[in-house]
Amino acid sequence: MDDATGLTLINHARLGSGDADEQLPLAMHEDYQNVSAHYEQLGYKLVSQETLPATFADHDLNVVVHLTHGTEKVTEQRIINEDIRYEFVEGGIAAPSYQAAPLVFTR
């Protein structure tokens, strides 16, 4: 579940099945951990992950993993220097050159 958008990323994915009261295989626990690891590689951050039961039940069990977007604050800055030269088409200087104060763009 994506907590930032409220969207369900995977719905009704089957981790495995077994008989009631049978131990869950270790591979199923590993697969479950790999789900959150997969989303963390995509830039999500794990908020919470329900624990798998030790044994299978006699009915379907649902577990929910809550994720949020992994964000980081980034500041970018550009400085633009503007030099203006006034020249005649035929050549020669029409007016003194002008150098504006640098323009700083930050986002």
MOSULNOR-V604755 format. One record per pair of residues at least 12 apart in sequence whose C-alpha atoms are under 10 Angstrom apart, sorted by the first residue. I is the first residue (numbers start at 1). J is the second residue. Records with the same first field share a line. If there is no record, write none. Layout:
I->J + J
This chain:
1->47 + 48 + 64 + 65 + 66 + 67 + 68
2->44 + 45 + 46 + 47 + 65 + 66 + 67 + 68 + 69
3->46 + 47 + 65 + 66 + 67 + 68 + 69
4->66 + 67 + 68 + 69
5->67 + 68 + 69
6->66 + 67 + 68
8->64 + 65 + 66
9->39 + 65 + 66 + 67
10->35 + 64 + 65
11->62 + 64
12->62 + 63
13->62
14->60 + 61 + 62
15->27 + 28 + 29 + 31 + 32 + 62
16->28 + 31 + 56
17->56 + 57 + 60
18->55 + 56 + 57 + 58
19->55 + 56 + 57 + 58 + 59
20->55 + 56 + 57 + 58 + 59
21->54 + 55 + 56 + 57 + 58
22->54 + 55 + 56 + 57 + 58
23->53 + 54 + 55 + 56 + 57
24->52 + 53 + 54 + 55 + 56
25->54 + 55 + 56
28->52
29->51 + 52 + 53 + 54
32->49 + 51 + 52 + 63 + 65
33->49 + 65
35->65
36->48 + 49 + 65 + 66 + 67
39->67 + 68 + 69
40->67 + 68 + 69 + 70
42->69 + 70
43->67 + 68 + 69 + 70 + 71
44->66 + 67 + 68 + 69 + 70 + 71
45->66 + 67 + 68 + 69 + 70 + 71
46->65 + 66 + 67 + 68 + 69 + 70
47->65 + 66 + 67 + 68 + 69
48->64 + 65 + 66 + 67 + 68
49->63 + 64 + 65 + 66 + 67
50->62 + 63 + 64 + 65 + 66
51->63 + 64 + 65
52->64
74->107
75->106 + 107
76->105 + 106 + 107
77->104 + 105 + 106 + 107
78->102 + 103 + 104 + 105 + 106 + 107
79->102 + 103 + 104 + 105 + 106
80->100 + 101 + 102 + 103 + 104 + 105
81->99 + 100 + 101 + 102 + 103 + 104
82->98 + 99 + 100 + 101 + 102 + 103
83->97 + 98 + 99 + 100 + 101 + 102
84->96 + 97 + 98 + 99 + 100
85->97 + 98 + 99
86->98
